[in-house]
């Protein structure tokens, strides 16, 4: 009788462990899908926050990239407005709270902080005489690349926040 009970309990244990193993796998897949959706929602909200505050910065970027870039007083006026805009974006990004995005949460936090710092450096460079935003532009690109990689690591297509926020 004891042998039958031991065999029966062993069989129940094997089936129980097999069932738990499948549940754990399903839970991980569901968690990854949830993190992906949350990451995309967070990223889109981040893009919206930047776009809500960077109109003058975008206008400056468009003007200096045009066939006939502005000079003199016009350039100074555009740069002054762009500097204020970049500073505002920096402050908005500094206040962003990154939700739990699984293993990539810290990467998102670092990238958002780096992007905030890059916008602050951009604001400072736009106030300089002569205007010098080269290192700020590089920092912005690096933060954008980090955000894109974080999106990829959560199962999404990588994206460039620099392109997504451009006018």
N, CA, C and O of each residue as an XYZ file, in Angstrom:
668
protein
N       0.819     -1.179      0.000
C       0.000      0.000      0.000
C       0.880      1.267      0.000
O       0.603      2.225     -0.721
N       1.946      1.250      0.825
C       2.832      2.405      0.897
C       3.509      2.656     -0.451
O       3.691      3.808     -0.846
N       3.882      1.589     -1.157
C       4.527      1.746     -2.452
C       3.581      2.423     -3.440
O       3.988      3.273     -4.232
N       2.316      2.031     -3.377
C       1.327      2.639     -4.283
C       1.133      4.117     -3.965
O       0.994      4.938     -4.872
N       1.123      4.452     -2.691
C       0.953      5.860     -2.306
C       2.169      6.688     -2.741
O       2.028      7.802     -3.246
N       3.363      6.124     -2.535
C       4.577      6.814     -2.942
C       4.570      7.007     -4.465
O       4.893      8.092     -4.949
N       4.212      5.982     -5.209
C       4.157      6.070     -6.666
C       3.110      7.097     -7.102
O       3.351      7.884     -8.018
N       1.959      7.088     -6.450
C       0.893      8.026     -6.784
C       1.323      9.471     -6.497
O       1.093     10.363     -7.314
N       1.940      9.694     -5.346
C       2.422     11.045     -5.009
C       3.549     11.489     -5.947
O       3.621     12.658     -6.325
N       4.414     10.566     -6.317
C       5.493     10.894     -7.250
C       4.923     11.292     -8.610
O       5.380     12.251     -9.232
N       3.931     10.548     -9.056
C       3.288     10.861    -10.328
C       2.593     12.225    -10.267
O       2.669     13.010    -11.212
N       1.923     12.496     -9.160
C       1.253     13.792     -8.989
C       2.278     14.928     -8.970
O       2.045     15.999     -9.530
N       3.401     14.679     -8.324
C       4.461     15.685     -8.265
C       5.026     15.968     -9.652
O       5.253     17.129     -9.992
N       5.257     14.946    -10.452
C       5.789     15.115    -11.802
C       4.826     15.948    -12.645
O       5.241     16.893    -13.317
N       3.521     15.590    -12.608
C       2.542     16.360    -13.376
C       2.409     17.792    -12.849
O       2.230     18.727    -13.629
N       2.495     17.960    -11.556
C       2.407     19.299    -10.957
C       3.573     20.174    -11.367
O       3.389     21.350    -11.683
N       4.773     19.611    -11.366
C       5.944     20.376    -11.782
C       5.894     20.706    -13.270
O       6.283     21.799    -13.682
N       5.425     19.778    -14.059
C       5.316     20.031    -15.493
C       4.320     21.161    -15.750
O       4.559     22.025    -16.594
N       3.239     21.152    -15.044
C       2.232     22.217    -15.210
C       2.782     23.558    -14.745
O       2.539     24.581    -15.385
N       3.517     23.565    -13.645
C       4.099     24.820    -13.143
C       5.123     25.371    -14.116
O       5.218     26.584    -14.306
N       5.884     24.488    -14.731
C       6.886     24.929    -15.690
C       6.244     25.651    -16.864
O       6.768     26.670    -17.312
N       5.145     25.161    -17.365
C       4.452     25.814    -18.469
C       3.860     27.145    -18.023
O       3.896     28.118    -18.776
N       3.319     27.203    -16.812
C       2.742     28.446    -16.304
C       3.811     29.516    -16.170
O       3.571     30.678    -16.500
N       4.983     29.139    -15.693
C       6.064     30.108    -15.525
C       6.478     30.674    -16.879
O       6.747     31.869    -17.003
N       6.527     29.812    -17.890
C       6.898     30.266    -19.226
C       5.833     31.215    -19.766
O       6.157     32.257    -20.336
N       4.574     30.858    -19.587
C       3.484     31.726    -20.043
C       3.502     33.061    -19.319
O       3.253     34.102    -19.926
N       3.797     33.035    -18.018
C       3.859     34.276    -17.248
C       4.982     35.175    -17.752
O       4.807     36.391    -17.835
N       6.132     34.595    -18.089
C       7.249     35.383    -18.598
C       6.892     36.015    -19.940
O       7.211     37.177    -20.188
N       6.225     35.242    -20.809
C       5.825     35.787    -22.106
C       4.817     36.912    -21.922
O       4.907     37.942    -22.591
N       3.853     36.723    -21.014
C       2.855     37.762    -20.741
C       3.530     38.995    -20.157
O       3.206     40.122    -20.533
N       4.479     38.780    -19.227
C       5.191     39.911    -18.613
C       5.963     40.691    -19.676
O       5.970     41.921    -19.650
N       6.615     39.992    -20.612
C       7.377     40.673    -21.657
C       6.443     41.482    -22.546
O       6.771     42.606    -22.925
N       5.269     40.916    -22.887
C       4.302     41.646    -23.701
C       3.822     42.883    -22.968
O       3.702     43.954    -23.563
N       3.541     42.740    -21.659
C       3.086     43.876    -20.868
C       4.165     44.953    -20.797
O       3.859     46.140    -20.911
N       5.421     44.555    -20.612
C       6.524     45.513    -20.551
C       6.666     46.214    -21.892
O       6.917     47.418    -21.927
N       6.514     45.494    -22.990
C       6.613     46.098    -24.312
C       5.541     47.164    -24.500
O       5.824     48.257    -24.991
N       4.320     46.847    -24.112
C       3.229     47.816    -24.234
C       3.485     49.027    -23.346
O       3.263     50.166    -23.757
N       3.950     48.777    -22.132
C       4.251     49.875    -21.215
C       5.410     50.730    -21.738
O       5.387     51.955    -21.626
N       6.419     50.071    -22.308
C       7.570     50.798    -22.850
C       7.130     51.677    -24.026
O       7.558     52.825    -24.138
N       6.290     51.146    -24.887
C       5.821     51.934    -26.028
C       4.978     53.114    -25.553
O       5.117     54.225    -26.066
N       4.122     52.881    -24.592
C       3.294     53.957    -24.042
C       4.166     55.035    -23.407
O       3.932     56.226    -23.611
N       5.167     54.622    -22.641
C       6.085     55.565    -22.003
C       6.833     56.373    -23.064
O       6.951     57.593    -22.952
N       7.333     55.695    -24.084
C       8.102     56.372    -25.129
C       7.231     57.385    -25.865
O       7.664     58.510    -26.114
N       6.023     56.998    -26.209
C       5.133     57.918    -26.927
C       4.786     59.127    -26.056
O       4.681     60.246    -26.557
N       4.612     58.903    -24.770
C       4.355     60.012    -23.848
C       5.578     60.937    -23.774
O       5.439     62.158    -23.721
N       6.757     60.350    -23.772
C       7.999     61.128    -23.751
C       8.114     62.003    -25.007
O       8.467     63.179    -24.920
N       7.818     61.428    -26.151
C       7.840     62.178    -27.410
C       6.844     63.339    -27.342
O       7.160     64.456    -27.750
N       5.647     63.071    -26.828
C       4.624     64.120    -26.726
C       5.078     65.249    -25.796
O       4.867     66.424    -26.096
N       5.695     64.893    -24.680
C       6.176     65.928    -23.746
C       7.239     66.813    -24.391
O       7.242     68.029    -24.198
N       8.126     66.211    -25.145
C       9.161     66.990    -25.822
C       8.514     67.886    -26.884
O       8.806     69.079    -26.963
N       7.638     67.297    -27.694
C       6.991     68.069    -28.761
C       6.146     69.216    -28.222
O       5.999     70.240    -28.889
N       5.595     69.060    -27.038
C       4.799     70.133    -26.431
C       5.643     71.341    -26.038
O       5.111     72.429    -25.819
N       6.956     71.152    -25.951
C       7.826     72.209    -25.422
C       8.979     72.632    -26.330
O       9.751     73.516    -25.959
N       9.113     72.031    -27.493
C      10.309     72.319    -28.296
C      10.043     73.013    -29.633
O      10.855     72.898    -30.552
N       8.945     73.715    -29.758
C       8.606     74.350    -31.042
C       9.687     75.328    -31.499
O      10.098     75.301    -32.659
N      10.146     76.182    -30.600
C      11.177     77.156    -30.982
C      12.512     76.477    -31.288
O      13.252     76.922    -32.165
N      12.815     75.408    -30.569
C      14.040     74.652    -30.841
C      13.954     74.019    -32.231
O      14.914     74.065    -33.000
N      12.799     73.427    -32.545
C      12.612     72.831    -33.875
C      12.699     73.888    -34.970
O      13.269     73.637    -36.031
N      12.132     75.077    -34.716
C      12.177     76.163    -35.705
C      13.631     76.571    -35.968
O      14.010     76.824    -37.111
N      14.428     76.634    -34.923
C      15.846     76.963    -35.069
C      16.552     75.897    -35.908
O      17.289     76.217    -36.841
N      16.318     74.621    -35.566
C      16.966     73.528    -36.294
C      16.583     73.554    -37.770
O      17.428     73.338    -38.639
N      15.305     73.819    -38.051
C      14.851     73.886    -39.441
C      15.501     75.066    -40.162
O      15.895     74.948    -41.322
N      15.612     76.189    -39.483
C      16.185     77.392    -40.102
C      17.663     77.208    -40.435
O      18.104     77.573    -41.525
N      18.424     76.647    -39.509
C      19.859     76.500    -39.791
C      20.130     75.388    -40.787
O      21.205     75.333    -41.383
N      19.158     74.502    -40.971
C      19.321     73.426    -41.947
C      18.766     73.778    -43.319
O      18.830     72.967    -44.243
N      18.226     74.972    -43.455
C      17.627     75.369    -44.727
C      18.706     75.735    -45.752
O      19.890     75.825    -45.428
N      18.270     75.941    -46.977
C      19.196     76.306    -48.057
C      19.866     77.653    -47.807
O      21.019     77.863    -48.182
N      19.129     78.567    -47.167
C      19.694     79.886    -46.837
C      19.546     80.114    -45.336
O      18.600     80.763    -44.890
N      20.494     79.572    -44.553
C      20.398     79.713    -43.100
C      20.455     81.184    -42.670
O      21.100     82.006    -43.322
N      19.777     81.500    -41.576
C      19.777     82.887    -41.104
C      21.145     83.295    -40.566
O      21.966     82.460    -40.185
N      21.358     84.595    -40.549
C      22.598     85.152    -40.004
C      22.252     86.373    -39.168
O      21.110     86.834    -39.164
N      23.227     86.879    -38.477
C      23.093     88.131    -37.738
C      21.983     88.127    -36.710
O      21.837     87.176    -35.942
N      21.199     89.196    -36.697
C      20.152     89.389    -35.696
C      19.088     88.298    -35.766
O      18.564     87.862    -34.741
N      18.775     87.863    -36.985
C      17.770     86.803    -37.145
C      18.242     85.504    -36.486
O      17.473     84.837    -35.793
N      19.497     85.156    -36.706
C      20.062     83.955    -36.089
C      20.086     84.093    -34.574
O      19.753     83.146    -33.861
N      20.471     85.247    -34.082
C      20.522     85.481    -32.639
C      19.132     85.334    -32.014
O      18.981     84.718    -30.959
N      18.133     85.898    -32.668
C      16.766     85.803    -32.145
C      16.274     84.358    -32.131
O      15.681     83.910    -31.149
N      16.520     83.637    -33.211
C      16.126     82.225    -33.272
C      16.862     81.408    -32.208
O      16.259     80.558    -31.553
N      18.151     81.660    -32.034
C      18.952     80.917    -31.058
C      18.483     81.203    -29.635
O      18.451     80.298    -28.801
N      18.119     82.450    -29.353
C      17.643     82.810    -28.014
C      16.343     82.073    -27.692
O      16.181     81.534    -26.597
N      15.422     82.055    -28.651
C      14.155     81.331    -28.451
C      14.402     79.827    -28.350
O      13.791     79.144    -27.529
N      15.292     79.326    -29.181
C      15.611     77.889    -29.153
C      16.242     77.500    -27.823
O      15.973     76.421    -27.296
N      17.081     78.380    -27.280
C      17.716     78.117    -25.995
C      16.666     78.000    -24.892
O      16.725     77.089    -24.065
N      15.716     78.916    -24.884
C      14.639     78.857    -23.880
C      13.823     77.578    -24.049
O      13.458     76.928    -23.070
N      13.546     77.229    -25.290
C      12.788     76.012    -25.582
C      13.544     74.768    -25.118
O      12.960     73.886    -24.488
N      14.836     74.694    -25.427
C      15.647     73.545    -25.016
C      15.737     73.455    -23.500
O      15.719     72.360    -22.936
N      15.833     74.603    -22.841
C      15.881     74.624    -21.382
C      14.569     74.101    -20.795
O      14.579     73.361    -19.811
N      13.448     74.482    -21.394
C      12.141     74.015    -20.933
C      12.017     72.498    -21.093
O      11.522     71.809    -20.201
N      12.475     71.986    -22.242
C      12.446     70.539    -22.473
C      13.302     69.833    -21.432
O      12.903     68.797    -20.899
N      14.471     70.382    -21.140
C      15.354     69.795    -20.131
C      14.643     69.688    -18.781
O      14.736     68.662    -18.106
N      13.943     70.736    -18.395
C      13.222     70.725    -17.116
C      12.091     69.704    -17.121
O      11.884     68.994    -16.137
N      11.362     69.632    -18.230
C      10.270     68.659    -18.340
C      10.824     67.238    -18.225
O      10.264     66.406    -17.512
N      11.917     66.966    -18.924
C      12.513     65.626    -18.880
C      13.057     65.296    -17.496
O      13.017     64.141    -17.073
N      13.563     66.295    -16.791
C      14.077     66.060    -15.442
C      12.958     65.618    -14.496
O      13.216     64.926    -13.511
N      11.731     66.012    -14.790
C      10.589     65.653    -13.943
C       9.906     64.356    -14.351
O       8.967     63.925    -13.683
N      10.350     63.731    -15.421
C       9.729     62.501    -15.912
C      10.004     61.357    -14.941
O      11.139     61.146    -14.513
N       8.958     60.634    -14.607
C       9.074     59.437    -13.773
C       8.963     58.214    -14.680
O       7.947     58.015    -15.345
N       9.996     57.414    -14.700
C      10.008     56.213    -15.533
C       9.283     55.097    -14.783
O       9.646     54.774    -13.652
N       8.261     54.507    -15.405
C       7.546     53.408    -14.745
C       8.394     52.137    -14.725
O       9.487     52.103    -15.290
N       7.897     51.120    -14.087
C       8.587     49.831    -14.069
C       8.518     49.234    -15.470
O       7.448     48.854    -15.944
N       9.651     49.160    -16.112
C       9.735     48.598    -17.456
C      10.629     47.368    -17.467
O      11.388     47.132    -18.406
N      10.518     46.603    -16.410
C      11.272     45.360    -16.305
C      12.767     45.598    -16.214
O      13.226     46.541    -15.569
N      13.507     44.739    -16.861
C      14.966     44.786    -16.796
C      15.541     46.060    -17.410
O      16.686     46.418    -17.132
N      14.762     46.744    -18.237
C      15.261     47.937    -18.925
C      14.933     49.242    -18.197
O      15.249     50.320    -18.702
N      14.311     49.164    -17.033
C      13.907     50.371    -16.311
C      15.079     51.311    -16.086
O      14.976     52.505    -16.366
N      16.181     50.795    -15.589
C      17.341     51.648    -15.309
C      17.937     52.244    -16.583
O      18.430     53.372    -16.570
N      17.892     51.492    -17.675
C      18.396     52.006    -18.954
C      17.539     53.186    -19.400
O      18.064     54.209    -19.839
N      16.215     53.041    -19.286
C      15.318     54.145    -19.639
C      15.581     55.352    -18.738
O      15.631     56.483    -19.221
N      15.748     55.124    -17.447
C      16.001     56.235    -16.515
C      17.276     56.986    -16.893
O      17.297     58.216    -16.937
N      18.326     56.235    -17.160
C      19.603     56.847    -17.523
C      19.486     57.610    -18.839
O      19.994     58.725    -18.959
N      18.824     57.020    -19.815
C      18.681     57.669    -21.119
C      17.871     58.959    -21.012
O      18.211     59.955    -21.650
N      16.806     58.953    -20.213
C      15.991     60.161    -20.048
C      16.804     61.243    -19.330
O      16.728     62.417    -19.692
N      17.575     60.855    -18.324
C      18.411     61.834    -17.626
C      19.470     62.400    -18.576
O      19.720     63.605    -18.593
N      20.082     61.525    -19.357
C      21.092     61.973    -20.325
C      20.479     62.901    -21.374
O      21.110     63.869    -21.800
N      19.261     62.604    -21.782
C      18.580     63.459    -22.752
C      18.261     64.820    -22.138
O      18.398     65.852    -22.794
N      17.838     64.814    -20.883
C      17.584     66.076    -20.172
C      18.866     66.902    -20.086
O      18.858     68.105    -20.344
N      19.959     66.247    -19.721
C      21.252     66.937    -19.635
C      21.697     67.468    -21.000
O      22.281     68.548    -21.088
N      21.422     66.707    -22.061
C      21.807     67.131    -23.408
C      21.010     68.368    -23.829
O      21.561     69.283    -24.442
N      19.724     68.396    -23.504
C      18.935     69.587    -23.823
C      19.432     70.795    -23.028
O      19.453     71.912    -23.547
N      19.832     70.579    -21.776
C      20.388     71.688    -20.983
C      21.689     72.189    -21.603
O      21.926     73.396    -21.664
N      22.523     71.274    -22.058
C      23.776     71.664    -22.721
C      23.485     72.372    -24.041
O      24.189     73.304    -24.429
N      22.449     71.921    -24.716
C      22.045     72.562    -25.975
C      21.627     74.008    -25.703
O      22.004     74.919    -26.441
N      20.849     74.211    -24.645
C      20.409     75.565    -24.277
C      21.616     76.456    -23.989
O      21.658     77.612    -24.411
N      22.582     75.917    -23.277
C      23.789     76.676    -22.951
C      24.597     76.991    -24.219
O      25.083     78.110    -24.389
N      24.734     76.009    -25.095
C      25.490     76.209    -26.334
C      24.845     77.219    -27.265
O      25.532     77.915    -28.013
N      23.521     77.297    -27.215
C      22.810     78.273    -28.056
C      22.981     79.700    -27.547
O      22.801     80.658    -28.299
N      23.326     79.838    -26.277
C      23.564     81.168    -25.695
C      25.000     81.632    -25.903
O      25.304     82.816    -25.759
N      25.881     80.694    -26.241
C      27.303     81.018    -26.391
C      27.533     81.888    -27.627
O      26.736     81.911    -28.566
N      28.636     82.585    -27.582
C      29.015     83.401    -28.740
C      30.441     83.025    -29.138
O      31.368     83.359    -28.400
N      30.656     82.375    -30.222
C      29.668     81.939    -31.201
C      28.893     80.716    -30.694
O      29.333     80.032    -29.770
N      27.754     80.455    -31.302
C      26.913     79.317    -30.932
C      27.715     78.036    -31.106
O      28.337     77.819    -32.146
N      27.695     77.189    -30.079
C      28.444     75.931    -30.136
C      27.617     74.827    -29.479
O      27.533     74.743    -28.254
N      27.016     73.992    -30.304
C      26.174     72.912    -29.785
C      26.700     71.528    -30.172
O      25.987     70.533    -30.045
N      27.936     71.466    -30.640
C      28.470     70.195    -31.137
C      28.448     69.097    -30.068
O      27.935     68.009    -30.327
N      28.986     69.354    -28.887
C      29.018     68.313    -27.851
C      27.602     67.997    -27.356
O      27.306     66.850    -27.022
N      26.737     69.000    -27.309
C      25.346     68.763    -26.897
C      24.622     67.903    -27.932
O      23.843     67.020    -27.573
N      24.877     68.160    -29.208
C      24.271     67.356    -30.270
C      24.710     65.900    -30.164
O      23.904     64.987    -30.340
N      25.992     65.690    -29.876
C      26.511     64.329    -29.727
C      25.884     63.632    -28.522
O      25.537     62.452    -28.588
N      25.743     64.369    -27.420
C      25.113     63.805    -26.218
C      23.655     63.460    -26.481
O      23.157     62.440    -26.004
N      22.973     64.307    -27.237
C      21.579     64.054    -27.584
C      21.451     62.789    -28.425
O      20.558     61.970    -28.205
N      22.352     62.641    -29.389
C      22.323     61.450    -30.243
C      22.608     60.187    -29.423
O      21.979     59.151    -29.634
N      23.544     60.279    -28.502
C      23.882     59.133    -27.653
C      22.679     58.732    -26.790
O      22.392     57.543    -26.653
N      21.975     59.707    -26.208
C      20.790     59.412    -25.400
C      19.685     58.827    -26.268
O      18.982     57.908    -25.848
N      19.530     59.354    -27.472
C      18.536     58.832    -28.405
C      18.838     57.380    -28.773
O      17.934     56.547    -28.835
N      20.100     57.089    -29.014
C      20.507     55.715    -29.329
C      20.226     54.778    -28.155
O      19.787     53.646    -28.358
N      20.474     55.241    -26.935
C      20.216     54.421    -25.744
C      18.722     54.135    -25.589
O      18.334     53.021    -25.238
N      17.893     55.133    -25.850
C      16.439     54.911    -25.799
C      16.014     53.913    -26.868
O      15.196     53.031    -26.607
N      16.564     54.050    -28.062
C      16.243     53.117    -29.136
C      16.635     51.693    -28.798
O      15.892     50.755    -29.087
N      17.800     51.527    -28.188
C      18.253     50.190    -27.796
C      17.365     49.629    -26.690
O      17.047     48.440    -26.695
N      16.966     50.470    -25.746
C      16.075     50.022    -24.671
C      14.737     49.560    -25.245
O      14.182     48.557    -24.795
N      14.220     50.281    -26.231
C      12.975     49.855    -26.883
C      13.173     48.494    -27.544
O      12.327     47.608    -27.425
N      14.294     48.338    -28.238
C      14.596     47.065    -28.894
C      14.693     45.936    -27.880
O      14.203     44.834    -28.122
N      15.328     46.212    -26.741
C      15.505     45.188    -25.719
C      14.204     44.801    -25.022
O      14.137     43.754    -24.378
N      13.176     45.630    -25.143
C      11.864     45.269    -24.588
C      10.983     44.594    -25.634
O       9.816     44.302    -25.374
N      11.545     44.348    -26.821
C      10.807     43.628    -27.844
C      10.150     44.525    -28.877
O       9.337     44.059    -29.675
N      10.487     45.789    -28.873
C       9.914     46.739    -29.824
C      10.928     47.092    -30.907
O      12.116     46.797    -30.780
N      10.454     47.716    -31.952
C      11.362     48.208    -32.977
C      12.098     49.420    -32.415
O      11.479     50.277    -31.784
N      13.398     49.503    -32.631
C      14.135     50.670    -32.134
C      13.656     51.926    -32.857
O      13.224     51.873    -34.009
N      13.739     53.031    -32.170
C      13.304     54.302    -32.729
C      14.295     55.386    -32.321
O      15.072     55.211    -31.383
N      14.259     56.495    -33.030
C      15.135     57.621    -32.710
C      14.284     58.775    -32.201
O      13.486     59.343    -32.947
N      14.455     59.114    -30.949
C      13.672     60.213    -30.393
C      14.013     61.521    -31.084
O      13.188     62.434    -31.124
N      15.225     61.623    -31.631
C      15.603     62.832    -32.359
C      14.758     62.973    -33.631
O      14.355     64.079    -33.990
N      14.494     61.867    -34.302
C      13.645     61.912    -35.488
C      12.170     62.054    -35.116
O      11.415     62.759    -35.786
N      11.777     61.380    -34.047
C      10.357     61.391    -33.649
C       9.903     62.731    -33.094
O       8.706     63.019    -33.070
N      10.850     63.558    -32.645
C      10.483     64.865    -32.094
C      10.817     66.019    -33.024
O      10.550     67.175    -32.696
N      11.396     65.720    -34.178
C      11.743     66.783    -35.123
C      10.482     67.330    -35.772
O       9.507     66.608    -35.982
N      10.519     68.612    -36.084
C       9.337     69.248    -36.697
C       9.076     68.751    -38.086
O       8.122     69.188    -38.729
